[in-house]
């Protein structure tokens, strides 16, 4: 029963974890954060201006041409 309630009523720790996941994905340009957002006009690697959301136009742009980036190429690029 308690696990069911935690799914319905989010805790502050769950909110922080969700925000941190978005921040990390944006910082390393993973997934939809590898392309710029056409709706709020932010460049790649920056969060959308809508909190805790990614605009549909950004998702569609990523789905049209996904860039597979692994961790090693990103680390190598920073070292140069």
N, CA, C and O atoms as a DFTB+ gen file, in Angstrom:
320 C
 N C O
     1  1       0.814      -1.191       0.000
     2  2       0.000       0.000       0.000
     3  2       0.861       1.260       0.000
     4  3       0.545       2.219      -0.704
     5  1       1.938       1.271       0.776
     6  2       2.798       2.450       0.837
     7  2       3.490       2.684      -0.498
     8  3       3.627       3.829      -0.928
     9  1       3.929       1.613      -1.163
    10  2       4.559       1.765      -2.479
    11  2       3.576       2.358      -3.477
    12  3       3.966       3.135      -4.349
    13  1       2.323       2.001      -3.354
    14  2       1.294       2.531      -4.232
    15  2       1.098       4.024      -3.984
    16  3       0.921       4.792      -4.929
    17  1       1.128       4.433      -2.736
    18  2       0.983       5.850      -2.409
    19  2       2.169       6.668      -2.901
    20  3       1.989       7.809      -3.327
    21  1       3.374       6.114      -2.854
    22  2       4.540       6.874      -3.306
    23  2       4.507       7.102      -4.809
    24  3       5.102       8.060      -5.301
    25  1       3.818       6.236      -5.545
    26  2       3.660       6.452      -6.986
    27  2       2.654       7.564      -7.266
    28  3       2.769       8.265      -8.272
    29  1       1.676       7.728      -6.391
    30  2       0.650       8.745      -6.581
    31  2       1.097      10.090      -6.011
    32  3       0.872      11.128      -6.632
    33  1       1.718      10.082      -4.855
    34  2       2.163      11.304      -4.187
    35  2       3.693      11.351      -4.254
    36  3       4.362      10.675      -3.473
    37  1       4.254      12.142      -5.178
    38  2       5.714      12.171      -5.309
    39  2       6.388      12.819      -4.099
    40  3       5.858      13.758      -3.505
    41  1       7.541      12.312      -3.754
    42  2       8.284      12.860      -2.632
    43  2       9.302      13.879      -3.143
    44  3       9.622      13.883      -4.332
    45  1       9.813      14.738      -2.269
    46  2      10.845      15.681      -2.685
    47  2      12.101      14.980      -3.218
    48  3      12.765      15.499      -4.115
    49  1      12.425      13.821      -2.677
    50  2      13.596      13.090      -3.164
    51  2      13.368      12.586      -4.591
    52  3      14.287      12.612      -5.410
    53  1      12.171      12.137      -4.886
    54  2      11.860      11.688      -6.240
    55  2      11.897      12.864      -7.217
    56  3      12.364      12.715      -8.346
    57  1      11.412      14.024      -6.794
    58  2      11.475      15.220      -7.638
    59  2      12.919      15.602      -7.941
    60  3      13.258      15.915      -9.083
    61  1      13.752      15.577      -6.932
    62  2      15.159      15.921      -7.114
    63  2      15.865      14.923      -8.029
    64  3      16.686      15.316      -8.858
    65  1      15.556      13.651      -7.888
    66  2      16.160      12.630      -8.742
    67  2      15.728      12.806     -10.196
    68  3      16.535      12.643     -11.111
    69  1      14.468      13.135     -10.405
    70  2      13.960      13.360     -11.760
    71  2      14.646      14.567     -12.398
    72  3      15.061      14.509     -13.555
    73  1      14.762      15.652     -11.650
    74  2      15.443      16.845     -12.158
    75  2      16.910      16.556     -12.450
    76  3      17.439      17.018     -13.461
    77  1      17.571      15.804     -11.586
    78  2      18.979      15.474     -11.788
    79  2      19.173      14.613     -13.031
    80  3      20.172      14.762     -13.735
    81  1      18.242      13.725     -13.307
    82  2      18.336      12.892     -14.511
    83  2      18.261      13.758     -15.768
    84  3      19.013      13.545     -16.719
    85  1      17.355      14.733     -15.768
    86  2      17.254      15.641     -16.914
    87  2      18.515      16.492     -17.046
    88  3      19.015      16.679     -18.155
    89  1      19.031      17.006     -15.941
    90  2      20.246      17.831     -15.967
    91  2      21.432      17.044     -16.513
    92  3      22.210      17.564     -17.313
    93  1      21.571      15.793     -16.081
    94  2      22.684      14.959     -16.536
    95  2      22.562      14.660     -18.023
    96  3      23.552      14.735     -18.750
    97  1      21.370      14.326     -18.483
    98  2      21.173      14.053     -19.906
    99  2      21.473      15.294     -20.743
   100  3      22.066      15.187     -21.816
   101  1      21.074      16.455     -20.269
   102  2      21.345      17.688     -21.006
   103  2      22.833      18.005     -21.012
   104  3      23.377      18.398     -22.044
   105  1      23.496      17.840     -19.873
   106  2      24.920      18.164     -19.780
   107  2      25.749      17.333     -20.750
   108  3      26.674      17.849     -21.378
   109  1      25.423      16.051     -20.873
   110  2      26.185      15.163     -21.747
   111  2      25.540      14.998     -23.115
   112  3      25.975      14.161     -23.906
   113  1      24.498      15.792     -23.406
   114  2      23.823      15.796     -24.699
   115  2      23.360      14.409     -25.122
   116  3      23.623      13.969     -26.241
   117  1      22.677      13.733     -24.227
   118  2      22.122      12.408     -24.514
   119  2      20.683      12.541     -24.977
   120  3      19.953      13.429     -24.536
   121  1      20.288      11.653     -25.867
   122  2      18.900      11.595     -26.305
   123  2      18.442      12.880     -26.950
   124  3      19.137      13.446     -27.793
   125  1      17.261      13.343     -26.549
   126  2      16.686      14.533     -27.175
   127  2      17.493      15.794     -26.892
   128  3      17.317      16.802     -27.575
   129  1      18.365      15.753     -25.905
   130  2      19.168      16.935     -25.600
   131  2      20.367      17.083     -26.539
   132  3      21.164      18.008     -26.379
   133  1      20.504      16.181     -27.518
   134  2      21.588      16.291     -28.492
   135  2      21.198      17.186     -29.664
   136  3      22.032      17.465     -30.525
   137  1      19.958      17.638     -29.711
   138  2      19.483      18.524     -30.778
   139  2      18.902      19.788     -30.160
   140  3      18.444      19.763     -29.018
   141  1      18.913      20.905     -30.908
   142  2      18.310      22.135     -30.368
   143  2      16.788      22.041     -30.349
   144  3      16.200      21.245     -31.082
   145  1      16.162      22.845     -29.519
   146  2      14.701      22.880     -29.424
   147  2      14.172      23.995     -30.321
   148  3      14.568      25.153     -30.192
   149  1      13.283      23.631     -31.220
   150  2      12.699      24.616     -32.144
   151  2      11.589      25.427     -31.481
   152  3      11.254      26.514     -31.951
   153  1      11.020      24.912     -30.400
   154  2       9.911      25.593     -29.741
   155  2      10.395      26.735     -28.845
   156  3       9.916      27.864     -28.956
   157  1      11.352      26.432     -27.954
   158  2      11.817      27.480     -27.036
   159  2      13.180      28.047     -27.442
   160  3      13.737      28.880     -26.728
   161  1      13.719      27.605     -28.579
   162  2      14.932      28.154     -29.187
   163  2      16.162      28.075     -28.286
   164  3      16.941      29.025     -28.209
   165  1      16.334      26.949     -27.608
   166  2      17.551      26.731     -26.831
   167  2      18.464      25.800     -27.624
   168  3      17.974      24.945     -28.361
   169  1      19.787      25.949     -27.486
   170  2      20.705      25.090     -28.239
   171  2      20.764      23.676     -27.672
   172  3      20.206      23.391     -26.612
   173  1      21.438      22.811     -28.386
   174  2      21.630      21.434     -27.920
   175  2      22.391      21.445     -26.607
   176  3      23.293      22.263     -26.422
   177  1      22.048      20.564     -25.709
   178  2      22.712      20.472     -24.419
   179  2      22.124      21.378     -23.354
   180  3      22.670      21.475     -22.255
   181  1      21.030      22.037     -23.659
   182  2      20.374      22.945     -22.709
   183  2      18.955      22.440     -22.480
   184  3      18.290      21.990     -23.413
   185  1      18.495      22.517     -21.227
   186  2      17.123      22.104     -20.900
   187  2      16.111      23.003     -21.587
   188  3      16.364      24.188     -21.799
   189  1      14.965      22.434     -21.932
   190  2      13.860      23.237     -22.467
   191  2      13.372      24.187     -21.378
   192  3      13.549      23.931     -20.187
   193  1      12.765      25.269     -21.797
   194  2      12.293      26.248     -20.828
   195  2      11.089      25.743     -20.038
   196  3      10.799      26.261     -18.960
   197  1      10.385      24.737     -20.562
   198  2       9.299      24.107     -19.810
   199  2       9.924      23.186     -18.769
   200  3      10.693      22.294     -19.128
   201  1       9.620      23.375     -17.514
   202  2      10.249      22.597     -16.447
   203  2       9.832      21.130     -16.529
   204  3       8.650      20.816     -16.670
   205  1      10.816      20.239     -16.438
   206  2      10.614      18.789     -16.386
   207  2       9.892      18.252     -17.606
   208  3       9.144      17.278     -17.509
   209  1      10.109      18.876     -18.749
   210  2       9.445      18.429     -19.960
   211  2      10.344      18.713     -21.152
   212  3      11.213      19.583     -21.103
   213  1      10.120      17.970     -22.210
   214  2      10.815      18.203     -23.467
   215  2       9.731      18.455     -24.504
   216  3       8.762      17.701     -24.597
   217  1       9.897      19.515     -25.281
   218  2       8.885      19.845     -26.277
   219  2       8.798      18.784     -27.367
   220  3       9.789      18.133     -27.700
   221  1       7.607      18.622     -27.911
   222  2       7.354      17.595     -28.933
   223  2       8.197      17.827     -30.181
   224  3       8.646      16.863     -30.800
   225  1       8.423      19.081     -30.566
   226  2       9.228      19.370     -31.757
   227  2      10.667      18.890     -31.569
   228  3      11.291      18.416     -32.519
   229  1      11.189      19.007     -30.365
   230  2      12.554      18.548     -30.090
   231  2      12.630      17.028     -30.150
   232  3      13.597      16.474     -30.673
   233  1      11.632      16.361     -29.626
   234  2      11.579      14.898     -29.696
   235  2      11.514      14.419     -31.142
   236  3      12.214      13.478     -31.518
   237  1      10.680      15.061     -31.951
   238  2      10.545      14.664     -33.354
   239  2      11.848      14.881     -34.121
   240  3      12.236      14.040     -34.931
   241  1      12.517      15.991     -33.874
   242  2      13.797      16.255     -34.531
   243  2      14.819      15.193     -34.172
   244  3      15.583      14.755     -35.033
   245  1      14.848      14.773     -32.923
   246  2      15.770      13.724     -32.498
   247  2      15.402      12.382     -33.129
   248  3      16.284      11.635     -33.553
   249  1      14.128      12.078     -33.192
   250  2      13.697      10.799     -33.762
   251  2      13.989      10.701     -35.253
   252  3      14.193       9.602     -35.770
   253  1      14.012      11.835     -35.952
   254  2      14.323      11.831     -37.376
   255  2      15.779      11.493     -37.638
   256  3      16.084      10.820     -38.622
   257  1      16.681      11.942     -36.785
   258  2      18.104      11.739     -36.994
   259  2      18.818      11.557     -35.655
   260  3      19.531      12.459     -35.215
   261  1      18.638      10.403     -35.000
   262  2      19.302      10.209     -33.694
   263  2      20.812      10.083     -33.841
   264  3      21.301       9.452     -34.778
   265  1      21.543      10.684     -32.915
   266  2      23.001      10.610     -32.898
   267  2      23.421       9.678     -31.770
   268  3      23.262      10.024     -30.599
   269  1      23.950       8.509     -32.094
   270  2      24.400       7.622     -31.014
   271  2      25.725       8.122     -30.427
   272  3      26.768       8.046     -31.077
   273  1      25.674       8.619     -29.226
   274  2      26.873       9.082     -28.526
   275  2      27.114       8.212     -27.318
   276  3      26.223       8.013     -26.493
   277  1      28.323       7.694     -27.218
   278  2      28.688       6.939     -26.032
   279  2      29.465       7.829     -25.080
   280  3      29.791       8.967     -25.415
   281  1      29.754       7.330     -23.928
   282  2      30.472       8.108     -22.926
   283  2      31.916       8.345     -23.321
   284  3      32.442       9.434     -23.091
   285  1      32.571       7.356     -23.908
   286  2      33.991       7.486     -24.254
   287  2      34.231       8.590     -25.283
   288  3      35.137       9.396     -25.070
   289  1      33.474       8.681     -26.396
   290  2      33.716       9.787     -27.318
   291  2      33.508      11.156     -26.676
   292  3      34.220      12.107     -27.001
   293  1      32.547      11.263     -25.774
   294  2      32.337      12.554     -25.100
   295  2      33.514      12.905     -24.215
   296  3      33.922      14.066     -24.175
   297  1      34.067      11.946     -23.508
   298  2      35.223      12.226     -22.650
   299  2      36.460      12.565     -23.479
   300  3      37.258      13.419     -23.091
   301  1      36.613      11.903     -24.607
   302  2      37.765      12.177     -25.471
   303  2      37.656      13.575     -26.061
   304  3      38.670      14.260     -26.196
   305  1      36.457      14.014     -26.415
   306  2      36.275      15.334     -27.001
   307  2      36.603      16.433     -25.990
   308  3      37.125      17.479     -26.374
   309  1      36.311      16.218     -24.718
   310  2      36.607      17.229     -23.698
   311  2      38.102      17.341     -23.430
   312  3      38.584      18.408     -23.050
   313  1      38.832      16.263     -23.623
   314  2      40.254      16.267     -23.350
   315  2      41.074      16.983     -24.420
   316  3      42.222      17.356     -24.180
   317  1      40.492      17.172     -25.583
   318  2      41.222      17.811     -26.691
   319  2      41.120      19.288     -26.672
   320  3      41.681      19.956     -27.540
